[in-house]
């Protein structure tokens, strides 16, 4: 984030000085940046994969220039597997930063990599003849392995508050978890499981979402949200749990009762 006590000149000098590829920036751009009157920096996206030893952040640095225009630099800060060294690279566009991510981490060079939120309505899988026995088998068969983490820096603390507020289960996460999530600054939503009722209303719809958060101390915390229609009147109900195991057990129990 921006240091309010750092001059724009010092900020730019420090940014270019630590970047491994600053010599690749167009000379004309560097000259214009030298006239910058003010600057602002923000964390745009963050990715953590502790098991693989990978970590990266994308920062956007915007400068107000003396000619009345503005310019931005995209900084990729990362650490590779098996290496504790933190490296910095700068780019003139988000697209170039995406290409760098593809080069360094072997991921698809798409700007969508910076927009990880999943639309639950469009992501549900269809399971037309799901009954209690079938759902139990599906729950066991679809237990996911390690998931890709690509966090978006948004109003994450407010998102966590809204997830907890809509939970209707008595054993939902308590005040201690809510307090921790007040320091969340980035999050990702991932669908882990999904079924839909049949067209004639038979069967029960279940969706399981992981809301994963990054806290200010660098730790990660997840909420597991079960959305289902296993209610007496078939209405939608949301339940939230602190672990995936508890959420999947709740789904299985709801399916059996239904």
Helices and strands as residue ranges (DSSP letters): H 8-18, G 22-24, H 27-33, E 38-49, E 54-64, E 70-79, E 87-91, H 94-105, G 111-114, H 120-123, H 132-141, E 151-152, H 156-165, H 175-181, E 184-194, E 206-215, E 220-228, E 237-241, H 244-257
